[in-house]
Every structure is written in structure tokens, then in C-alpha cells.
């Protein structure tokens, strides 16, 4: 077995590295973590392209504070590099190696794979952490996969991340809000912790730009050259291991990409070629609809006695962990697996057996307009970089095919890369976290992609309205500190804190848990009337959020029965996830000294607590317009937002058709989110009726009288 010096002992030839050595000969003496002697599994590790760069990677990590690795799809960087660091001693003295992922599914599946390769039980030597779920053992876990947001939350308790020796930020090219924030903070941490190593890994990354961002060689006191630690980032490119993927386009645009995807999958299946199918859609509802239609196709296939049966499996962020992992299991003998996924399957995760990819070429993206203060969730075309990542899923095991549900001309018109989320998202949660970490001046913080100044101002306004910031824009005590500790959106956190004062914490915890998961409703295509009838059973005139409370109580009274949920068009798995989140929220509230109390039938207290969190989303009914799409209707109720917006006309708001209040005329509302339709309307979702005099009572520094805002 090769002998490795302890990290930090930077002596000449510390790892015996010779960049022109015969790598195959050097590989023969590598240490093996294979307690079960699964030689086939070990052989798989050795065949990965990143294995050929193992010693170079360890050398660079030893001698450079920051290492940037551009590894193509299939190179093995995500699963192997943390293991190389473990084998080289970077987990000695009780410290861990962290590997962050932008999505929870990737963190869970990669952790399971690495645990299998190291021969350990998941949660012991190898663990993972996602929001509301921690599968790791303090003092025992050495490699920890987690989402970027979880690591940011950890920094509130340990700002210098002293529990870790190496932080690997994987899939950095996705440029999520949490990823960009984490990169900026890691740059600050390195100044205080010279021993901390940072690895930034990606498949398609602007490596030079990131290297320039982390370059501290010109900073006073930095040393470079010789055997000293270099503050200048090192760059390494690792080739991928993908097979050729043939790309197919539509001859003419399709009007319904979900149905076209189903038809394409059915056509592939009839060709009787081996290999599983992966379909990319935009959200949970589309995935569920597609699965239902594929199940109908599967019944036709069984009737036709085809050699293989179709086995559709959904994969989206709202699924519980066990249901998500089902998408990665091998299909039973005689079945072809069809995974219907959102963009969470785009990077990091590998679904074995996929040979055919069907790409809708769309995804859901947040779009925040600081002038109106409204954040919309829009279905938008993907970038060429994202489409390339999706196509790459088809070439992992053998030559594959990618069917893009657009014309080639339309594809060429797509943007090259996705706009960083930092420049198109609402930033109150990010600003609150940075304030809690002692970053008071947002404008001087070192951003990889600076957010628009107007967006930052809006975030400060919202936090001040919620009481999280004082008049000097500093974190308030205790409200600001408590909000930063709660692992939810600041608005929902403010509702939770208000519930403690109003004596309805049990109910608000339930509603916040329901809002922290994807939709609990499970109506498939063609079942709209059944879904509306099911909602009507629980609907109340106070709105959607109070309706959720009725759903929760009825589900509890049924004994959390799966069949009861199915009869009432409810997603049982999502309800179980909400129950777990609710339990953890109650734990957080008790830790903050907030008693868990129930308001029973006094629903007004619940609504008032919700208004305390959503006070900047308060609207008033101002007019009714004719509904051109439905002449028989009474018209569209038009609302205006109470707080001031930027220059120009006020945005048009109306209640979304999915709301239980869609056919009513409440005068005053608060909403949780909006979705902008193609007609230009902002459609409010998850709405609740309120009393106007509550607003100045809850925030007299924002509302001075009914419907008016202090200038």
C-alpha cells in the first residue's frame, strides 16, 4: 500500500508525483477501500477517467488553497474525488470532507453510491445532509454530501467551517443562488483559515473567471512558489467518458410537449431496442400527468403482448427520499424503465441503463422583477448548455439518442448559458443569512456575479418590514437572529414567530410545512373535475392556507391512510414529507423558546399570523373586468398590491384558477407566490383573506392606515 504523508506536510515530492510517470504502473499500488472485496466495483472505479488524474489532484490540493476541476460528464469527479481525499488523510484529526450539490436528490444518491463503494453503511463514514434531513453521525462521518444551502445554514453555528478540511463545491456551473453565495463566503473564510482547501468542480464552467475570483496571490501576506501553499488557484481538466449521442429534432413545433413526449416514448418502445428512457419535463404536475399517460400506454403494451413492459417512474424534488431513490434502481427483468424527471436529473446523478433521452427543452425558472417586487415562476426554454447536459445522460453506458421536442432552428435560437440565479431571484433569504454571518455591507461583499442594486434594496426593504433589520440595516435582536436560524423563507419564518405571540404556533407550523413541499394535491390530466370536487370538501372561505389546515386534520384523523389520500386527490408521499418538516419546525420553535399552542377554532389568529409574514404581499380588490376567455363568467377580479412599486403601471393581479377563492370576491388578501401567465396577468397562488386593519397593527412602520403605506 502506498504511504501518504499527512495533509499539511508539504515536502518535496510529498506524494511522489511525477506528471510524466506511467499512470497505469503507479495505479497498481493505490490503497483500496473495499471491505467486501467487490472486485467488480473496484474495477469500475479504476476505469473512470478521473482515476488517471488521482495523484495530480492530490498534489494540487496539497499545494494550492483552491483547485478548479473541469470534469466532463461521466468523468467520475463527484464520487471519486472525496474518496481520494479520504484515502490521502484529509479526514484525519476528526475533520470531514464536504461535497456540496445544488439539489437534494444528487446529495442523497451520490452519498449512497460512495457509501457502497467504500463498503460503509450510509450515515456512518459517508453521510448526507439536506434541508430537514440529516443522515450522518457526528464524530464518525468522514465524507458528507450536502446541498449548498445546508452548508450555508451550518455556517451560522460555525462561520469558519472548522469541522471540514476540504470543501468541494460540485456542479458550480449551475450558478444557483446558494452556490454563488457559498463561493463568496468561502473566499472570505480562506483568509482566516489558510489550512482550508476549496475544490470547485463542474462539467461546463468559466474556469478562468472563477480562478480570477479566488486568486489571492496578490493579497498582502500571500506566498506562492516553492513548497509553500500557493494562493493562486490551480486548474485541471479531466476528460469525460461518454459515448456518442445522436440528436433528433422535430420537423415542426409541437403544441403539447407532455403528450408528444409520451408518444415519443411509446414509439421508441415499439422499436424494441434495449435501454431505458429518461424524459425531462418542467414540474411535479407535468411529471405526474406524464406517468399517468405512460401507465395507459403500458396497459396497451401488455394487451399487445410486447416482449418488454413499460415501467414509468417519476423523479422530482417534492418526492420523499425513498420514492426518489426508486428511479435509480434497475428495472425488473422484462421491463423498460421510463423515468419522468424535472431538471434535478440534469447533472450529478446517473441513472444506470438510460439510452434514450426525451427533452422538452423547457424548465421552470424564477424571475424576479425588482421594480414590481414580484417573483414569478416561469416555464422558459433551457439554455444550450443545459440541453447538452440533458443529452449527455443518454451516453453514459452505451451510444444513445436524444430527442429534442423542438425544431433545430428553434434550438439554435436558445441562449448559450443560463443567467445566474443571483441576477434573477429575490434575495431576502440570502441577505438575511449574510447579515447573520456578520456581513453588514452587502454592496462590498465579493460576489462572483453581482446582483442588481435594485434587487438588493428590495430585499433590505422586505427584511426591515418583517422586523429582521433595524433602522441602521443591522440584524435586529431577537427577531432577526431568530429568523436567520429558522430553515425557511424569511416570510414564513416571520409568520412562525408571530404565531408564538398570537397563540397559534401549532396551526402555523402545519401551514408552513405544507408550503415547504410541492403541491399536496394529486390531480392528473383529465381529472380536473375530480380534483375540484376534492378541494371543495376541504375548502373554506378564508382561503387556501386555511384549507391546508383542514386537509392536515382530515388526513390525521384518517390515520394517515394512503387509500384515503388517493380517494381525495391528495399526494400521500408529499403529506408524509410535510409531516416530517412540521415535526422539525416544532423542534426549532421550542428551541427558540416559543411554546407550541393551538388556537383551535379561532381561525382569525392563524390568518393574522400569516399576514404578519406575508404583509408585503397584501392586495386589495379594485375592479372587475370582463373575461374574454369565458363570456359566461361574472368577470375577472382585479387586485392591486398595497405597497408601492416602481415607475410605470401597476401590475395586474388576479387569483389563480387553482385557488379555492377563484370564484369569490374577497376584498383583502395576502398571497404566497405569483405565476405570470402568457397574457400578462400575475396570478396569485396560495391566497388567504385578511382584515385590512391588521396591517398597521402588525407593522406600523410599513402601513400607517388601511391600504396606505408610509412614504
N, C-alpha and C positions, 0 to 999 in steps of 0.2 A: 504493500500500500504506500502511495506517495506521502511524503511528510510535508505538511503545510505549516509555515510559520503563523503565529497568531497575528491577526489583523492589527496594524499599527507598528509592527516591527519592519520598517521599510529599509531593508538592507539590500545590497546589490544582488540582483538575481533572486529576490525573495521567493519567487515561485519557479525558479529555474526556467523562466520563459525565454524562448528564442523564437522570434517571429518568423524565422525561415526554417524551423525544425520540421521534421516529418511528423505531422499531427497524428497520423494513424499509429505510428510507433509510440508516440508519447501517450496516446489514449489508453494503451494497454495497462498502464499502472494506476489508472484513476480509481478512487475509492468508490465502493458500491453500497448504496443504501437499499438493500434488497433482502429483508429478513426472511421473506417467504421463498427466496431463491426462484422468483418468477423470471426465468431467463428470457422468456419471450418479451416480457415487459421491459426488461433492461435493454434488450436489443433494440426495442423501439426507441428508447431514449438515445442510444448511441447513433441511430440513423438520422436523428433530427439535425438539420443544418447548423443550429446554434451550437451543437456539441463540438463542432470543428473549431469554434472560437472560444471554447471554455477558458483556456488559460489566458488568452488575451483579455477577456472580460475581467477575470480576477485580477490581472496585473493592473488594468486601468482603474478598477475600483480601489485598489490599494494605493495608487499614486495620484489619483485625481479626486477632488471633492465632488465633482459632478461628471457623470458619464451619460452620454446620449447615444442610445442604440436604436438605429432604424432597422427593424427586422420585418421582412416581408411576411405576408400571410402564410402560415404553415411552418414558420421557422422554429417554433417551439420556445420562443423567448419567454412567454408568460409562465409556463410550467417549469422550465428548466433553470432559469437564472436564479430564482430564490433557492432552489436546491443546491446549485453550485456555491452560493454564498454560505449556506448551512454547512456544506462539506468542507469549506475553506476556513471555518471557525468564526464567522461573523455573528454567530448566535451564542458565543461563549459569554461568561460572566452574567448570565441571566437576561441578556438583551435579545431582542427579536428582529427579524427582517419583516418589514411590512411591504405588501404589494397591493396598490390601490387599483380599483376598477371603477369605471364610470357607472356601471349598472350592477344591481344586486344579483341578478341571475349569473353573470360572469363570475362574481366573487364566490358564489356557492359552488358552481360546477367546477371551476378551476381548483378550488380548495379540495373538493372531493377527489379530483384526478391526482393531485400532488400527494394527498394522503395515501392513495392507493399505491403510487409509485414508491413512496418512502416506507411502505409497509406499516403505517401507523393508523390508529383509529381517528377518524375525523373529530376534531375538537380537542385533541391532545397535542401532539407535536406540531400538527398542522391544523389550523382553525380558520374561521372566518367571522367577520362582523358586518352586519348590515343594519339599517335602521330598525329598531325594535327587535333585533335578534342578534345574540352574541353566542357563537359556538366556538369557544376557546377556553383554555384553562390557565389562569394566572400562575406563573412560575413554571409551567410545563410547556406551553405553546411556544414554538420557536419561529415558525413561519405563519404569518397572519395575513390572509387576504381580506380586504375590506373595501367598502366604497369610499370615494374621496370625502363624501360628507361625514361619514363616521369618523374618519381620521381628523377632520376639522373639529368635530364635536369633542374628540379626545383632547385636543389642544387647549380647551377651556380649563381642563384639570391639570394638564402637563404641557405648558406652552412650548417647551423645548424638546418635546418628544423623547425624553430621556430613556424611555423603555425600548427604544429602537436604535440599532446601529446603522441600518441601511433602510432607506425609504425608496421603493421602486414605484414610480408613477407610470402605470401602464395605459395604453391606448390614449396617450395625451393628444393625439390628433383630433379627437372628438371635441376638444375645447369646450367642455361643459363648464357651467358656472363654478361648480365645486373644484374642478381640476385647475382652472386658471387661478382661483383664489388660493388653492393649496400651493401652487408653484410660487406665487408671490410670497407666501408665508415661509416656505422652505428656504427661499433665498435669504430671508431675514434670520431664520434660525441658524443657518450655516455660519453667520457672522459670530454668533455666540457659542456655537458648537462646532469647532473645526474638525472634530472626530466624526461628525455625521456625514455619511455618504448618501448621495442622491443619484438614482438612476432614472432616466426618463426614456421610456420605451414607446415605440409607436410603429405602425406599419407605413403610414404616409404622413410625415411630419416635416415642417420647415426647420430642419435641423440647425442651419446656420443662425436663424433668428433666435431660436431657443438658446443656442450656445452663447450668442452675444448677450442675451438676457442674464445668464448665470455667470458670465465671465467676471471674476473678481480679481484677476491678475493685476489690474492697475490700482486696486484699492490699497490704501496705505497699510503696510504691515504684511501684505500678501507676499508669499515666496513662490518661486517657480524654478524648475530646473533641478538637476541632480537627483538626489534621493528624497528631497523634501516633497511634501504634499503640494501638488500644483492646484492653484485656484482657477486655472484655465480649463474649461470643460473639454473632455475628450469625446471624439465622435467615432462610432464604429457602425459599419453597415453589415448586416447579416442577410445572406441570400435566403429566399423562401423555398419551400418545397411544395409547389403546386403543379398540378397537371394542366394541360391546355383546357380552356373553356370556350366552347363555341357560342357566340352571342346571336340571338334571334330577335327580330323586331316585328311589330305588326305592320301589315301593309297599309292599314288605315286606322285612325284613332278609335278606341272603344268607348262606349258611353257608360259602362258599368264594369269597373276593373275587378270587383269581387266575383261577379258571375263569370267574367272572362277567365279569371284565374282558376275557378273551379272547372270550367270547360277545358282549359289547357291541361290541367292535372289529369282529367279524365282521358283526354286524347293521348297523353304520354302513357298512361296506364294501359290503354288498349294496344299500344305498340308492343307491349310485353317485353320491354328492355329492363334489365336489372338496375336497381338503385332506388333510394328513397327520394322524396320530393320535399323541397322547402319553399314555402310561399311567404312573401313579405307583404304585409298589409299595414294599415296605419294605426289601428287601435283595438281595444278589447272587443267592442261590439262587432267590428268587422271580422275579427278572428272567430268569434262565436258564431256569427252568421255563416261564415265560410265552412266551419266544421259541420254545421247542420246540413248544409247543401252537399258537402262531401259524403256525409253519412248516407244521404239519399242516393248518391252515386254508388256508394259501397253496396247498398241493397240491390241496385240494378246489376252490379257486377256479380254478386252472389247468384242472382237469378240466371245470369248468363253463363254460369259455371266457368269463370275465368280461372287460370292457374294460380293467380295471386289475388288476395283480398286487400282492399284499401283500409288503412287504419289511420284516420285523421286524429291529430293531437294538437291542441292549442298551446301557445307559448307567448305569454305577455307578462308584464310586471305585476299585474294585480293577482296573479295566481299564487296560491300558497307554495311554499318551497317544495313539498312532496309532489305536487302536481306539475311544477316546472321541471323537476328532475325526470319526470316520466318521458318528456320529449327527447331526452338524451339516451334512453335505454334502447337496446337493439330490438327491432321488430321481431315478433314471434315467427317461427317458421311458417311459410305460406302467406305472409302478409307483407304489404308495402306500406311503409310509414309515410304519412304526409304531415309534416309539421307546418302549422299555420302560425306565423310569428309576426310580431312587430319588429322594430329595428333593434330590439335587445339581442337578436341573433346575428346582428350585422358584424360584430367584432368580438374578439376574445374567446367566445365559446366555439367549440367544434362539435357538430352533430354528426357522429360517425354514420357513414352509409349514404350521405346525401350526394346525389349525382346530378339532380335536376333542380334548378332554382327558377322560381317564377316571381318576378319582381314587378310590383305595381308601379314602381318609380315614384311613390309618394310616401310621405311620413308626416306625423303631427309635430309641429314646431310652435314654440311660444313666440309671440311677437308683442312687445310692449311699446306703446306709444306714450312717451312722457308728456306730450302736450295735452292729451286727454286723461292720462293717468290710468288707462285701461290696458290690461294684458289679455290678449286673445290667444286661444289655442287653435291654430290654423292647420288645415291639411294642405301641404305645399309640396312641390316637386323636390326630389332629393338632388344633391349635387352629383357631379360625375365621380368624385372621389368616393362618396357613399355607395353609388351604384357599382363601382369597381370592387368595393369590399363585399357587397352582396354577391356579386358574380363569383368571387373567389371562394365562397362557401361550396360551390359545385365542384371544385377541382382539388379537394383535399385527399381523396382516396383513389381516384381514377379520372381520366378525362371526362369532363362533364358538359352540360348545356345550361345556358341561362336564357330564359325567355322574358324579355322586357316588354311590358304591356304598353308600349308607345311606339311611335314611328321612329325611324332612325333620324329623321330631320328634327323631330321634337327633342330627341336625346341630345343631339349636338348643340341645341339651344340652351341646355342646362348650364348652370354656373359650375365652375371648376371645383370650388370648395364651399362648405357650409360656413355661414357667418358665425363667428364665435358667440356662444350663448351670452357671454358677458356684455355684448353690444346689442342684444335684442331681448333682454329679460328684465323683469322687475327685481330690484336689488336690496329690498329692505332686510331680508334674511342675511344676506352677505354682509351688509353694513353693520347689522347688529352683532354678528359674530366677530367682526374685526374690532368693533368698539370694545367688546368683552375681552379681547386679547390685548387691549391697550393701544390699538391703532386709532388715534383720535382724529388725525387729519387725513381724510380719505383722498384728498387731491394729491398728497405727496406719497401715497402708497405706490410701490413699484408694481404696476400692472403689466402683464405680458400683452394684453390688448385693452387699453384704457377704455372704460365705459363712457358713454356720452355724459357730459356735465349735467344736463337737464334730468337724466335718469337718476343720477346720484342725488340731486336736490329733491326730487320726488320721494326717494327712499328716506331721506332725512325728515321730510315733512310727515310722512306716514309714521315713522318711529316716534316723532315728537307728539303726534296726535294720540298715539297709543300710550304715551307716558313713559316710553323707554328712554327718552333723551330729555335732559333738562334744557333750560334756555340757552346754555352755552354749548349745546350739542354734545354734551358728555353723557355717558351712561348713567342713568338715574339709579338711585338706591331706595328701596329694594326692587322696584318694578323692572327696571332694565336688566339687572343681574338675573332676576328670576326668569324673565322672558328668554334670555340667552341660554339658560340651562335646559329649557324645555325643547325637546327634539321635534318641534312642529313649526309651521309658518308663524311668524310673529303675530299675525291677526288672530289665528286660532289660539295661540298662547295667551293673548290678551283676554280672550273670551274665557279661557280656563281660570285665569287669575281673578277675573270679575265674578266667576261663579262661586269662588270661595267667599266673597263679600256678600253675595246675594243668597247663599244657601242652596245652590242647585248644582253643585260640582258633580254629582252622580250623573245627572242628565247631560250636562255639557260634555263630560268625558265621553259619553256614549256618542253624541253627535260628532265630536271632533274625530273620534275613532272611525266613524262611518265616512267622514270626509277625507280621511287619510288613506283610504283604499280606493280602487277603481269602483265603478258603479256596482251596487249590490243587486241591481235589477238584472234579470237574465232573459229578456225577451228576444227571441230570434226573428229573422225575417219572416214576414207573413203572419206573425203573431202579435201584431200591434194592438189589435182589439183585446186580446187576452191580457197583454201587459197593462193596458189602460184599466181594464177591469180589476186586475190585481192591485194596482196602485190605488184605485178608488176605495178598496177595502180598508186601507190604512190612512187615506188622505184626510187632512184636517185643514180648516180654513186659515190656520196660522202659517202654513207654508211647508216647503219641502223638508226643512231641517227638523221641524217638529214631527213631520210624518216619519222620518227616520227613527225617532224615538218610539213611535207606535210599532214600527217594523221590528225593532230590537226587542221590545216587550213581548210581542206575539211569538217571536222566534224562541225566546227564552221559555215562555210558557209551553211551547210545543216540545220542550226537552231538546232543543237544537236538532230537531229531526230533519234529516236530509229530504225525505219524501214530502214533508210539509213545505219545505222551501221550494221544491220543484213545482208543487201544485200552485204556489203563489208567485211564480215567476221570479224567484229570488235565487241568487247565486250562493249556494251553501258554503262553498270554499271561501268566497270573499267574506262572508259573515264570520267564519271561523277566524280569518285573518284580523278582522275588525275586533273580535273579542279579545284576541291576544294583545292588540295595540291598546285597547281600552284598559286592560289589566296593567300594562306598563305605564300608561298615563296616570292611573290612580296611584301607582307607586311613586312616580315623580312628584305628584301633588302632595302626597303625605310627607315626602322628604323635604318639601319646601314649607312644611308646616300648615298646609291647607287641609282642613277637615273634609272628609267625604260625606256630604249631606244631600238629602233629596228634597225637592220642592213639591213632590207628589203631584197634585192636580193644579198647582199654581203655575201654569204654563207661562204666564206673563213674565215671571222671574227668569225662566230659561230664555225667552225671546230677548229680554233686556240684556242678559249676559252676552248673548250672541251679537246684539247690536253694539256692545262695548268693543268687540273685536273687529266688527265689520263697519264701524261708523264712517269710514271714508268711502264706503260703498253704499251709502244711503241715497235713495232716489225718491222722487215724488211724481205722481201721475199728473200730467199736464194737458193731455189731449187724446182724442181718439180719431184715427184715420181709417178710411175705407181699406179693406183687404182685397186687393185686386185678384189675388190667387183664389179667394173664396168669397164670391159675391153674397152668399147666403149668411155669412158670419156677421156678427154685430160690429166688426171692425177691429183694428189693432190699437191697443192701449199704448200710448207713447209716454215714456218716462224721461225725466232729466235728472242728472246727477246733481246733488246739492252742493258739493264742494266746487270751487272754481276750477276751470280748466284753462288750457292755453288759448291763444288767439284763434279766431275762426269760429265757425258754427259749432254749437254743442252737438256731441254725438247722439245719434238716435238709439234709444234703448227700448227694448220690449222683452216680455217674458218668453223664455224658450218654450216650445211646444211640449217638451217633456216634463215641464213643471206641473205640479198638482194645482197651481194657481193660474194656469194658462188661460182658462176661460172665465176668470174672475176679474174684478176691478179694485184691487187693494190700493189705497191712496198712498201709503208709505211703505217702502220695502228696504231691506238690505239684501245684497246678493254676494255669493261666494266667488263666482267666476263668470266671465262672459265669453261668448263664442261669436266671432264676426261672420255673418253669412255673406254669400256672394252678392246679395242685394244691397249690402252696405249697413244693414242693421246690426247693432250689438245686442245679442240675445242673452239675457241674464239667466243663469242656471243656479240651482240650489238657493232659492229665494225664501225670505221669511218676512211676514208682515210685522211692522213695529208701530209704536206710538211716537209721533214727532217730538213730544216734549221730553222724551228720554235722552235725545241727543245732547242738548245743553246740560242736562243733569249728569251725563256720563263724561262729557268733555267740554266744559265751559270755555276752555282755551281754544276750542275749534269752532263750536256753534254758540252764538250769542243769543239767538232767538230761533223760533221754528222756521226751518228751511233756509236760514241765513248763516253765512259763515263770516267770522271775524276777518276783517281785511288786514 
